[in-house]
Amino acid sequence: MPKFVYDFTEGNRDQKDLLGGKGANLAEMTNLGLPVPPGFTITTEACKAFLATGSAPSELSAQVTDKLAWLEAQFGKKLGQADDPLLVSVRSGAKFSMPGMMETVLNIGLNDESVAGLAKQSSNDRFAWDSYRRLLQMFGKTVLHIEGEHFEDAIDAAKKAKNTTADLDLDADDLRGLVDTFKAVIKTHTGNDFPQDPREQLDAAIYAVFNSWNAPRAILYRRQERIPADLGTAVNVVAMVFGNLGMDSGTGVAFTRDPGTGAQGVYGDYLQNAQGEDVVAGIRNTVPLQDLEGIDKPAYDQLMQIMQTLENHYKDLCDIEFTIERGKLWMLQTRVGKRTAAAAFRIATQLVDQGLIDMTEALARVNGAQLSQLMFPRFDEKAERRKIGQGMNASPGAAVGKVVFDSYTAVKWSRSGERVILVRRETNPDDLNGMIAANGILTSRGGKTSHAAVVARGMGKTCVCGAEELDVNTKDRVLRAPHGVTVHEGDVISIDGATGEVFLGEVPVVASPVVRYFEGEIDPDAEDTDDLVRAVHRMMGHADGVRRMAVRTNADTPEDAARARRFGAQGIGLCRTEHMFLGERRSLVERLILADTDEERERQLGELLPLQRQDFVELLESMDGLPVTIRLLDPPLHEFLPDITELSVRVAVAESRGESRENDLRLLQAVHRLHEQNPMLGLRGVRLGVVIPGLFQMQARAILEAAAQRIKAGGVPRVEIMVPLVANVQEFETVKQDIIQVAREVREAESTHLEFLIGTMIELPRAALTADQIAEAAEFFSFGTNDLTQTTWGFSRDDVEAAFFSAYLEKGIFGISPFESIDRDGVGELVRIASEKGRAQRPGLKLGVCGEHGGDPDSVHFFNEVGLDYVSCSPFRVPVARLEAGRATSARRANGSGSR
């Protein structure tokens, strides 16, 4: 027979899957001999069975009866007995803490008879009727689903009649009247009387807790925290202890360290003559926990001892709930406490210094998301702020500047020393200069994987996308917000990339010392260095020492590369050469596209060659001695041409005026010629190299001549040439042969020995499935997980987020966007297949990833598990990837798994 109920003497803290976090920790404290009220836990298995079938398992009722009898024997009284009732609380308790998301009912067992017995036993009429009204209120809201305002309005009316605002001013008669009112509310809204049978109350409360697992707020919280939906919640039935018996009683919350900063000390709140929900609800003002020493020193001293015991036992910050009943201390809950990012790093290193944990365990207790929070500047929360809009938190940080509506103005004003925020409906590659110049980027369209978001994250630039309530009019150079707010070009706004909020005017920014440390501006060993920076430094050192995977960066400029190297990058995993064709060079690309003859095409390629070569010289110099993977041109050529509508208007206006615009007309014809219904699946990537003579050869020559130039200058270039969007080995071999021929010519011309690798991006499902064939010719694979996600799911990244992703997330179809974190079952499986097939064909094949997922903490763990050699991400994410790569290696070693 399955066992669904365990008393607190039967469990321990390692049984959170079965007993939930609260039940497991109550059992653990019981095992430690701490003062825990007796009770029992109904398992998560019972909850899952209840939710699956709509009814409790047949064995549950009898098992609850047995444990209830055991509990009654502990106290020598029955649940709800008239003269001296045993009362219990019914509390939720999932494996992962979900504070306030599910249900609790206190004082189960009270009814019209036992309330008198409780009053007599406690010699406190007020306490008894206060406890009864609490049961009615909580039962009505939690079990019977009556709106809480009906009960709260009645309490307010009672206080108003008493001419007071304090609950404690209501006497026993007032509370007896509230009980009658609450019972009437229940009768009115349900058609039934409040159940007087204590066992009926208990069963109803248990089932209400089960059902609360799928309450909307619980579902939303799980989705936000990425908690699996199939875990279910346990239910804890605990003998009541009372903090509302008088001023010698009370309830409180304590932390063994400050969860905000990590500082050691006494932290928490206490409330006299109250039950637990009074502290959480904030309906009465608490006092600092330190004040308990003056109120009840014996209880305070005992609590301090227990707090130390728990922290030493759990070897971590503990969050504790307690009640004092007429001077006796009772422990109601403990758990490893939630904390801020700064506190996480500080506490982890403090515990190492105290000898409680080692650095490997400390590394497991921090994560990349926390490090990312520490790296971004933030607004001063104490400052006055006027919010005018809300978008998606596309790239964290805090940015302040004058509004500009185009890249030209952004660059111009920035060069004059102005801080600017580039505001667009949406951005495109032509906006790159403006995005670089801007302090932050705000768009009214797009999502977290839109152009603006991806590029901004790559630059470590603050960005808010998809602020749909803002009307961006670039023609009139005005931004209109709700409530009649109008922002003109030159007006100052502030954007918070961590929250997606947009504010009018300037909000003061607090700088991040962690970024200054990574930039080399702060010496972690200096006496005056903040202990947070020291903690980060120690953690990064340990992560670097244990991680198996290298961390590279995605960088297209020497400046990005240099910054990434300061941040710890071990090379470049992706240089996107198309970014080198924008700006002033755009006209050269236009002429290349318009070339009618081989001679004209070769002339345009010849003009681009020295420019590309110098780009690569500077890039290789910035990463001297480290591998640099350079991707040949990838995007469709139409992206380098003017917008078809804008160009058509220009030509039409010129014709109406009788003006000659021959070049515009040729451009328009080229735009029409190159137009594709789905350009992302059209003439791009390797296909460009196959059908446009000389294009990839020019790029390969520029790369290899740059390498030769660096060798002659005493450098150590480590070049890797990457062919994009390969679908079969024949495509790759065609381009590879051209590159090898160029290499022969460069070697002969430069009289230099050149060593380089030629590999490909795996970003199409067919490439992944035929990786063994491609590996016959390719010397390395780099997984382009952005396009691989698009082509696996059949998504257009630029369209789907705004179109339906929010609905998919709300309905639980997605736990998280597959563009943010790797889809392990689909895209991830293709990565695994390609890795295994590639290495089976070519042992030692170098494998990396260069999509956005390379900087996502969860994805880094997956790539480590698959056996990739490196991840590559934007410069700003390099420290995050370093930390997570170390954590991933440590976790696999702890689980007894090898790295390959």
Buried (B, 14 or more C-beta within 10 A) or exposed (E): EEEBBBBBEBBEBEBBBBBBBBBBBBBBBBBBEBBBBBBBBBBBBBBBBBBEEEEBBEBBBEBBEEBBEBBBEEEEBBBBBBEBBBBBBBBBBBBBBBEEBBBBBBBBBBBEBBBBBBBEBBEBBBBBBBBBBBBBBBBBBBBBEBEEEBBEEBBEEBBEEEEEEEBBEBEBEBBBBBBEBBBBBBEEBBEEEBBEEBBEBBBBBBBBBBBBBBBEEBBEBBBEEEBEEEBBBBBBBBBBBBBBBBEBBBBBBBBBBBBEBBBBEBBBBBBBBBBBBBBEEEBBEBBEBEEBBEBBEEBBEBBBEBBEBBBEBBBBBBBBBBBBBEEBBBBBBBBBBEBBBBBBBBBBBBBBEEEBBEBBBBBBBBBBEBBBBBBBBBBEEEEEBEBBBBBBBBBBBBBBBBBBBBBEBBBBBBEEEBBBBBBBBBBEBBBBBBBBBBBBBBBBBBBBBBBBBBBBBBBBBBBBBBBBBBBBEBEEBBBBBEEEEEBEBEBBBBBBBBBBBBBBBBBEBEEBBBBEBBEEEBEBEEEEBBBBBBBBBBBBEBBBEBBBBBBBBBBBBBBBBBBBBBBBBBBBBBBBBBBBBBEEBBEBBBBBBBBEEEEEBBEBBEBBBEBBBBBBBBBBBBBBEBBBBBBBBBBBBBBBBBEBEEBBEBBEEBEEEEEEBEEBBBBBEBBEEBEEEEBBBBBBBBBBBBEBEBBBBBBBBBBBBBBBBBBEEEBEBBBBBBBBBBBBBEBBBBBBEBBEEBBEEBBEEBEBEBEBBBBBBBBBBBBBEBBBBBBEBBBBBBBBBBBBBBBBBEBEBBEBBBEEBBEBBEEEEBBBBBBBBBBBEBBBBBBBBBBBBBBEBBEEBBBBBBBBBBBBBBBBBBBBBBBBBBBBBBBBBBBBBBBBBBBBBBBBBEEEEEEE
